[in-house]
């Protein structure tokens, strides 16, 4: 467990920007800046998570492709429709977790780490839904 404590702490700390930006947009009623920062932060985190799936020499060609799929449109998403981008990112967080769970290394992770990954994905998904709702409500 001791070797995972930093991963777990950093994982939960990584939620703070998502929560703060959703809170800012919902409390202020303004999503222009908060929404843009939320999207760019989500893209950065998605790139990081998908990058962790990459295991050269340890995976099949199909798994390598699956690790890349969530990140292919990220540069275009940064410039596209905000609602579509948020929907893509929210689905991609679940896709990356599903791919990670299927990896042989998943069973080697401590149960607290596996629980943390599920909790983080769930909270990030809800944050994306709340940001979508806030953007739909703006005039």
Buried (B, 14 or more C-beta within 10 A) or exposed (E): EEEBEEBBEEBEEBBEBBBBBBEBBBEEEEBEEBBEBBBEBBBEBBEEBBEEBEEEEEBEEEBBEBBEBBBEBBEEBEEEEBEEBBBBBBEBBBBBBEBBEEBEEBEEBBEEBBEBBEBBBEBBBBBBBBBBEBBEEEE
